[in-house]
Amino acid sequence: MSVTAPGTAKAPDNRGTAPPRSAGARKQALGLDRDAWFLLLPALLPILLLSAGPLLYGLSLAFTDAQSGRTEVTKFVGADNLVDLRFDSLFWDSFKIGLIWAVCVTALQFVLALGLAVLLNQNLRFRWLARTLALVPWAMPEVVIGIMWRLVYHQDAGILNATLNDLHLISENVDWLAGLSLALPAVIVVGVWAGMPQTTVVLLAGLQNVPHELHEAAALDGAGLWRRFRTVTWPTLKPVVLSITALNFIWNFNSFGLVYVLTGGGPGGATRLPMLFAYEEAFRYGQFGYAAAMGLVMVAVIAVLLAVFLRNRLKGDDQ
């Protein structure tokens, strides 16, 4: 306990407190913020016009009876479309298929991409060639990937059936994209193959940020490969894993082009993802308001998932 001499004022304890900013410093900071906004404005305007504008317009359609080929004025119907959607079993079936697709593709992409990234991170011969080949699917448009895999899965001329026949694993050709039980797994395989490159690149970048000295120290302490991965690599890689997994789930849940080219949502709706269902409702049946209500539900689901992800991420950063 400190004792202060009589007649002596105790000096204030300013430890842990920042000195107050002067008026000039505050004005300078505000000026810099304004300059930053002016510099960002050319990039933000196209994003707002091309992304936020159509999004808000589409969401507004969800509360109208907009249809194609109508001569009547579009009316505001409130939440009628959402109420009708609540009892639409076909939409919720497609929603369930979309969740199965997104979870399976995202999980398999991560597991396979992590193994490939660990392999590509080693000092292997011709590593540059392996990295180049791993990026090939990323450079291909979804339409090309869909057409290519339709040829692979073709019942009579497909390379998959030919290979399985040569190995005596099947006795007759299989129509992979026409069977109710086979179509979704077959499409999931294509989704995993098409989406692995970007996941591999992100995980490989994360692996290269792990300090090599930590691995050497753990090896000197007698830690094996698995223990070094669990105690050294994984804690450093975890933020990258959370980010790429969340983004992959969102991308996969909103998939459209790849599945549309492969199956068109068939057979019998077995691969009809929510985006395909909304597309058919809007452009085949002309129910723009009802399709926009489906989009509103999907945006709400994605927003909830993003909120959970950001909450967990911020909580992890605070620890």
N, C-alpha and C positions, 0 to 999 in steps of 0.2 A: 504494500500500500504506500503510495507516494504521499509525502507531506509537503504542503506549500507554506512558505514562510509568511508570517503576518504582514499584511499590507501589500502582498505581491499577488497580482492577478494571474490566474492559471491560464496558460496558453491553450487556445482551442486545439482539439485533436482533429486534424484534417486527413488522417490516414484513411485510404480507401475511398475518398471523395475526389471527384474531378474538379479542377478549378472552374469557376463560372466563365462562360464565353462572353467576350465583349460584343457590343452591338455590331462593330465592324466585322468581327469574325463570323457572326451569324449572317450578316448580309452577304459576305463572301461565299459562305456555304450555300445559301439560297441561290446565289448567282450561278455557282457551279452546277447545282441541281437543275436549274433552268437550261443551262447549256447542254447538260446530258440529255434532257428530254428533247431538245431541238435536234440533237445528233441521232437520237433513236427514232424520231418521228418518221423519217422516210422508210424505215423498215417496219414500223408499227402500223402505218396506214394501210399497206396492202394486206397485212394480216387481218386487221379489223374489217376491211371491206370484203375480202374474199372468204373469210372464215366466220367472223362474228356476225356479219350481216346476214348471210344465208342461214346460219344457225338460228338467229332470232326470228327470221321470217318463217322458217320451217316450224319452229315451236309455236308461233302464233297461229299457223294453219291447224294445229291440233285442236283448237277450240272453235273451229268453223266446220261447215258442211261442204267444203270445197270439193268439187268433182269435175272431171273432164267432160267436155261436150255439153255443159249446161248453159242455158240461156238466162236462168234466174240469177239474181244477185246473190253472192256468197253471204251466208248469214252466220252470226255468232251463235254457237250452240252451247257455250259453257263447257262443262265437263261431261257432256253426253258421250263423246267418243271414248273417253277414258272409262266411263261406266260400261259401255258396250264391250270395250276391250277386256274388262275384268272377267266377263263370262265367255270370252272367245277361246275355246279349248285348243283350236288349231294354233293360235299365236303362242299360247303357253307351252304347247308341245315343241314348237320351234325354239322357244326360249330355253327350254330344257336341253334340246339338242345343241344349241349354241353354247350353253355352259359346259356340257360334256366335251364338246369340241375344243373350247378355249382352255379348259383345265388340262385335258390330255395333251394337246399340242404344246402348251406352255411348259408343262412338266417334262415332257420328253425332250423338247428343245433344250431346256436347261441342263438336264443330265448328260445328254450326248454332247452338247456344246462345251460343257465343263471338261469332260474327258478329252475332247479334241483340243481344247485350249491348253490343257496341261501337257498334252503330247507335243503340240506345236511350240510350247515354251522351252522344250528341251533342246540341247545342242545336238540336233540330229543332222545327218547328211541330207542334202537337198531340202532343207527346211523351207527355203524360199519357194520351191516348187509346190510343196505341200500347202503352204499358206495361200499361194495363188489359186490352186485347185479348190481349196475350201471356200473361196469367195465366188466361185463361178455361179452358183444359184442366185446370189445376190444381184448379179449383173443381168439376170434374165427377167423380162416382164412376166407378170402373173399369167397373161393369156398364153404366152409361149410355154410356160411351165405346165399349164393345164392341158394344152394340146399334146405336148411331149408325153406326159404321163397317161393321157388317154390312149396313146399308141402303145405305151408299155403295158397297160391293163387290158388291151384289146383281146377279146375272147379267142379269135382265130389267128390273128397275125401278131399278137403281142409277145414281146421278148420274155415277159414273166412266165406265161404259160409254157412257152417253148423251153425255158430253162428248167422249170419244175418237171416237165415231161421227160427231159433228158436225164434228170436225176431220179426219175421214177418215184417222185413224191406225190404226183396226182395221176389218176387214170384217165381223166377226161378234162377238157379245157373248162376253166372257171370264168364266168362273167363277173369280174370283180366289182364293177360299178353298177350292176343291175340287181344284185342280191340285196334283200332287205337287211340281212345280218352282216354283209361284207362291205357295203358301200361306205358307211361312216368310218370304219377302221381303215379302209383303203384311202379315203380322202385325208384322214388324220396323218397317215404316213407321208403324203405329199406335202401337207402343211408343215410338218416337222422338217422335211428336207429343204423346203423353200425358205424357212425362217431361221435355220441354224446359223448361217454365216454371220449375220449381224450380232447374234448372241455370242458367237465364238470370238468375234473381234473385240467386243466389249469386255468379255471375261479375260481374254488374252492381255488386253491393256491393263486390267486390274492385277493380273498375275505378275506382270513386269514391274509393277510398282511395289511389290513386296521386297523389302531389303534382303539382299543375299546374305548379309552378315548374320541376320537372325537365324537363317537356315543353318549356317555353318556353326553357330553357337549351340543350336539345338542338337545338331549331329554330334558335336563334341560331348554333349551331355548324355549321349546314348539314345536319343529319340529316333525312332524309326520313321519310315515314310509317312505312314498314316498319322502318327502322333505329330509330326512336323506340319502336316497339312491341317490338322485340327487345331493346333495351338498357335501356329505362326501364319499360315496362309489364309485360313478361313476368316479370322477376325479382321484382317486387312481387306479381304474380298467381300465381306458381308454387305457393306453399303452399295457396292456395285451390283451385287446379286439382287438386292431388294429393288433397286431402280429398274434394272433390265427385266426382271420378272414382272413387275407391275406394268411396265410399258408393253411387254409381249402379250400379257393377258388382255389388255385393252385392244391392241391391234388384232389379236386373234378373235376376240369376241365380235369385233366389227368387220370381220372378213366378208368379202363379197365376190370379187372377181375370180379368184382361184376355184372356189366351189361352183360358181355359176358356169364356168367353162367346163369343169369336170363332169358335173351331174345335173346342173340346172335345178338342184334341190331334190331330185328324185333319188332312187325310185320310191314312189309312194310317200314322198315327204321325209324320207329317212335322213337326208342331208340338208333339209331346208333350214338354214340358219335364220335368225331373226331379220338380218338385213335383206336376205332373199325374200322372206315373207313380206316385208314392208315394200320392197321393190315391186313384187307382183301385185300387191294391193293397189299401189299407186299407178303403175304404168300398164298393167294388164286389165285391171278392173276400174281404173279411173277414180278410186276413192282416195283423193289426196289428203283430205282432212283426217280420215281414219288412219292412213299410213303415217301421217305426221304424229298422231297420238302414239303409235308404236315407237317412233323415233324418240318421242319425249320420255317414254318409259325406259328405253335403252340409255338415253343420256342421264337419266336419274340414277340408274344402276351404276354407270361408270363414275358419276360424281360421288356416290357413296363409297365406292371402292377407292377412289383417289383420296377422299377425306380420311378413310381408315389408314391408307398407306402413309399419307403425310403426317398423320397423328403419331403413328408408330415410328416414323423416321425422325420426327422432331423429338419424340421422347427418348429415342436412342442417342440422339446428338447431345441431349441434356445430361445423360448419364456419364 
